[in-house]
Amino acid sequence: MLLGRVSDMRSTVAPLDYVDIPPPPVKPGEILLRVSTCGVCHTELDEIEGRTLPPRYPVIPGHQVVGRVEETASDVSGIAPGQRFGVAWIFSACGNCEYCLGGNENLCPQFRATGRDVHGGYAEYITVPAAFAHRIPDCFTDTEAAPLLCAGAIGYRSIRLANFRDGQTLGLTGFGASAHLVLKIVKYKYPNSPIFVFARSPSERVFAQELGAAWTGDIGESPPHLPTAIIDTTPAWEPILAALTVLAPGGRLVINAIRKESADRALLTTLDYPSQLWMEKEVKSVANVTRADVREFLDLASEIPLIPEFQEFPLADANAALRELKARSVRGAKVLRIS
């Protein structure tokens, strides 16, 4: 059985149905993976609740996929059955446009996302272009590797875009799958940089302290001093305004989220220019990831080594994992065990 087709994108009880679908055919240039694990991401909620544009239903979600090669197309070389690969959010890009040629394939007009534009990893099998599959370092188990393919890779890209130096303070708003990996990366690469964590949940703040945050507080609280950069990992708008208020002059806010929940977007009309945007503050969004982001990050993660905190669920409990994610009952990442 494959879990995947969305039955009611507004349902918070059981938005996903089990359906029987044959393994997908292998097209030229592709490989077929038998999926072992797949991470659960807030983007899945965005897809189910209709925030991705354009919505493409029915679709099998999941874009943090780890599996073993079952079959390769006849034109694929250097990949053998049994080898372990991962599939990330970037399923494919055209390779010919100015963005692809300039190293920014994440901005390609023909960018296709795994689990949104094509079927993803909440399934027993998935096909992917061989050029967009990623070898998984041997030091990670399948469950450990899954969150690295999105939560880790997008966190890595966010750190690069934050444009801060070792010794400067980094702020994090929210503390879930991506933020806890960002904290671990920063402590390794920027050992002299204090990390301030702003999070609604007391349990998230305790978790951040356990991992070495220098200070934690609620969204909107005043930290000991102003961070040079802040990475926002929340699905909401309010933390954006709060982060801009405490961002240092000349600092950069990086928004690490593909979509924001629309319910509170009216808050943007309360943006106060003197306190939140003046003094040459910058706002930078993160759009997807490139293959280079994923591969550079996997190399870095194996060097550290970076082991994510996670909760594992059987595939049959995918709806329960999504409900917990929606309720923001999060400590690290959530991963589905497929096989």
C-alpha positions in Angstrom: 0.0 0.0 0.0 1.1 3.5 -0.7 0.2 6.5 1.4 -0.4 9.6 -0.6 -3.4 11.0 -2.2 -4.9 14.0 -0.4 -8.6 13.3 0.4 -9.4 16.7 2.1 -6.8 19.4 2.2 -8.6 21.1 5.0 -8.8 18.0 7.2 -6.7 18.0 10.4 -7.8 14.5 11.4 -6.8 12.2 8.4 -5.9 14.3 5.4 -4.1 11.4 3.7 -5.5 8.1 2.4 -3.9 4.8 1.7 -4.2 3.9 -2.0 -2.9 1.1 -4.0 -0.6 2.3 -6.9 1.8 0.2 -8.9 5.5 1.1 -8.7 6.2 4.0 -11.1 7.8 3.2 -14.4 11.5 4.1 -14.8 11.9 6.8 -17.5 15.2 7.5 -19.3 17.7 9.1 -17.0 15.9 7.9 -13.9 16.4 5.5 -11.1 13.8 3.6 -9.0 14.3 3.6 -5.2 12.6 1.4 -2.7 12.0 3.8 0.1 13.1 3.0 3.6 12.4 6.4 5.4 10.9 9.8 4.6 11.1 12.9 6.7 7.9 14.8 7.6 8.1 18.5 6.9 5.8 21.5 7.5 5.7 21.9 3.7 3.5 18.8 3.7 1.0 20.8 5.7 1.3 23.7 3.3 0.5 21.3 0.5 -2.4 19.6 2.3 -4.0 22.9 3.4 -3.6 24.5 0.0 -0.8 27.0 0.5 1.4 25.8 -2.2 0.9 27.4 -5.6 -0.5 25.9 -7.7 -1.9 23.0 -5.7 -1.5 19.7 -7.6 -3.9 17.0 -6.2 -3.9 14.1 -5.9 -0.2 13.8 -5.0 2.0 11.6 -2.8 3.8 14.0 -0.4 7.3 13.7 1.0 10.6 15.2 0.0 13.2 13.9 2.5 13.5 10.4 1.0 16.1 7.7 1.7 16.0 4.4 -0.2 18.0 1.8 -2.1 18.2 1.5 -5.8 15.8 -1.1 -7.2 16.2 -0.4 -10.9 18.0 2.1 -13.2 17.2 3.2 -16.7 19.4 1.8 -19.5 21.1 5.2 -20.0 22.1 5.6 -16.4 25.7 4.6 -15.5 27.7 4.5 -12.3 24.7 3.5 -10.2 23.9 0.0 -9.1 21.0 -1.8 -7.5 21.3 -1.9 -3.7 23.1 1.5 -3.4 21.7 4.0 -1.0 20.5 7.4 -2.3 18.4 10.3 -1.1 15.9 12.6 -2.8 15.4 16.2 -1.6 12.9 19.0 -2.4 14.6 19.7 -5.7 13.4 16.9 -8.1 14.6 18.5 -11.3 15.4 21.8 -13.1 15.8 22.6 -16.7 19.6 23.0 -16.7 19.6 25.5 -19.5 18.1 28.8 -18.2 20.2 31.7 -16.8 19.5 30.6 -13.3 20.6 27.0 -13.8 23.7 28.1 -15.7 24.5 30.7 -13.0 24.4 28.1 -10.2 20.9 29.1 -9.0 18.8 26.2 -10.2 16.6 26.7 -7.2 15.2 29.7 -9.0 14.6 27.9 -12.3 11.2 28.6 -13.9 10.9 24.9 -14.6 11.9 23.8 -11.0 10.0 20.7 -10.0 9.5 19.9 -6.3 9.4 16.3 -4.9 6.1 15.6 -3.3 4.4 18.7 -4.9 4.9 18.6 -8.7 5.7 14.8 -8.7 4.9 12.0 -6.4 7.1 11.9 -3.3 8.3 9.6 -0.6 5.3 8.7 1.5 5.4 5.6 -0.6 7.2 2.3 -1.1 8.8 3.3 -4.3 9.8 6.6 -6.0 11.6 7.5 -9.2 14.0 10.4 -9.5 16.3 11.7 -12.2 19.7 10.1 -11.4 21.4 13.5 -11.7 19.2 14.8 -8.8 19.7 11.8 -6.4 22.2 12.2 -3.6 24.5 9.5 -2.2 24.0 9.2 1.6 27.2 9.0 3.7 27.7 5.7 5.4 27.9 7.3 8.9 24.1 7.9 8.9 21.3 5.5 9.4 18.3 5.8 7.1 16.3 7.5 9.8 19.1 10.0 10.7 19.7 10.8 7.0 16.1 11.7 6.1 15.9 15.1 7.9 19.2 16.1 6.5 17.8 16.2 3.0 15.5 19.2 3.7 15.6 20.5 7.3 19.4 20.3 7.2 20.0 21.4 3.6 17.6 24.4 3.8 19.2 25.3 7.2 22.6 25.2 5.6 21.5 27.5 2.8 19.9 29.8 5.3 23.2 30.1 7.3 25.1 31.0 4.1 22.5 33.7 3.2 22.6 35.1 6.8 25.9 36.7 6.0 27.4 36.8 9.5 30.9 36.1 10.8 32.2 34.0 13.6 31.8 35.9 16.9 28.6 37.7 15.7 25.3 36.7 17.3 22.8 34.7 15.4 19.1 34.6 16.3 16.7 31.8 15.6 12.9 32.1 15.7 11.2 28.8 16.2 13.0 25.6 17.2 11.9 22.6 15.2 13.4 20.3 12.6 15.5 22.9 10.8 16.4 25.2 13.6 17.9 22.5 15.8 20.2 21.5 13.0 21.1 25.1 12.3 22.1 25.5 15.9 24.4 22.4 15.7 25.9 23.6 12.4 26.6 27.1 13.8 28.2 25.8 17.0 30.6 23.7 14.8 31.4 26.3 12.1 31.1 29.5 14.2 32.2 28.4 17.7 32.5 32.0 18.9 29.0 33.0 17.9 26.3 33.2 20.6 23.0 31.8 19.5 19.7 33.3 20.7 16.5 31.3 20.3 13.1 32.9 20.3 10.3 30.2 20.6 6.7 30.2 21.9 6.9 26.7 23.5 8.7 26.3 26.8 9.8 22.8 25.7 11.4 24.2 22.6 13.3 26.7 24.7 14.5 23.9 27.1 15.5 21.9 24.0 17.5 24.8 22.6 19.3 25.3 26.0 20.2 21.6 26.0 21.8 22.0 22.6 23.8 25.0 23.7 21.8 28.2 23.0 23.3 31.1 24.8 19.9 32.6 25.6 16.3 31.6 25.0 13.0 33.6 25.2 9.5 33.9 23.9 8.8 35.5 20.5 8.8 39.2 21.2 11.1 39.1 24.2 14.2 41.3 24.3 17.5 39.5 24.2 20.7 40.5 26.0 21.9 42.3 22.9 20.8 42.7 19.2 21.6 39.7 16.9 23.6 40.6 13.7 21.5 38.0 11.8 18.3 36.1 12.5 17.0 33.0 10.7 13.2 32.6 10.9 12.0 29.0 10.7 8.4 29.5 11.7 5.2 29.1 9.6 3.8 32.4 10.9 4.1 36.1 10.2 4.2 37.5 13.8 7.8 36.2 14.4 8.9 38.2 11.3 7.8 41.5 12.9 9.3 40.5 16.2 12.6 39.5 14.7 12.9 42.8 12.8 12.4 44.7 16.0 15.4 43.1 17.7 17.6 42.8 14.6 20.8 44.9 14.9 21.3 47.9 12.5 22.6 46.6 9.2 21.6 43.1 10.1 19.9 40.5 7.9 16.7 38.5 8.6 16.6 35.3 6.6 13.1 33.7 6.2 13.6 29.9 6.0 10.0 28.9 4.9 8.5 28.2 1.6 5.1 29.4 2.7 3.6 31.4 5.5 0.2 30.7 7.1 -2.2 33.3 5.8 -4.4 33.7 8.9 -2.2 36.3 10.5 -0.8 38.1 7.4 -2.9 41.2 8.4 -0.2 41.7 10.9 2.0 43.0 8.1 -0.1 46.2 8.0 1.3 47.0 11.4 4.9 47.0 10.2 6.6 50.0 11.9 9.2 51.4 9.6 11.3 53.3 12.2 11.7 50.3 14.6 11.6 47.4 12.2 13.1 48.4 8.9 15.1 51.5 9.3 18.9 51.4 9.9 19.5 49.4 6.7 18.0 46.2 7.9 17.7 43.5 5.2 15.1 40.8 4.6 16.2 37.8 2.6 14.0 34.8 1.6 15.1 31.3 1.0 13.7 29.7 -2.2 14.2 26.0 -2.4 17.6 24.4 -2.4 20.1 23.5 -5.1 21.8 20.1 -5.6 25.0 21.7 -4.5 23.4 22.8 -1.2 22.3 19.2 -0.4 25.7 17.7 -1.3 27.8 20.3 0.4 25.7 19.9 3.5 25.8 16.1 3.5 29.6 16.4 3.4 29.6 18.8 6.3 27.1 16.8 8.3 29.3 13.7 7.9 32.4 15.7 9.0 30.8 17.0 12.2 29.0 14.3 12.4 25.6 16.0 12.7 23.0 13.6 14.1 19.5 15.0 14.1 17.1 14.5 17.0 14.0 12.7 15.6 10.8 10.8 16.4 10.1 7.8 14.1 6.6 6.9 13.0 5.4 3.9 10.9 4.0 4.9 7.6 0.6 4.0 8.8 0.8 6.8 11.4 1.7 9.5 8.9 -1.6 11.4 9.7 -0.7 11.3 13.4 2.8 12.7 12.6 1.2 15.5 10.6 -1.3 16.3 13.4 1.5 16.6 15.9 3.4 18.9 13.5 0.3 21.1 13.1 -0.1 21.3 16.8 3.6 22.2 17.0 4.4 19.2 19.2 7.9 19.1 17.9 11.3 18.0 19.3 13.7 17.8 16.4 12.4 16.1 13.3 9.7 13.5 12.5 10.5 10.6 10.2 8.3 7.9 8.7 9.6 4.4 8.5 8.5 3.0 5.1 10.3 -0.3 5.0 
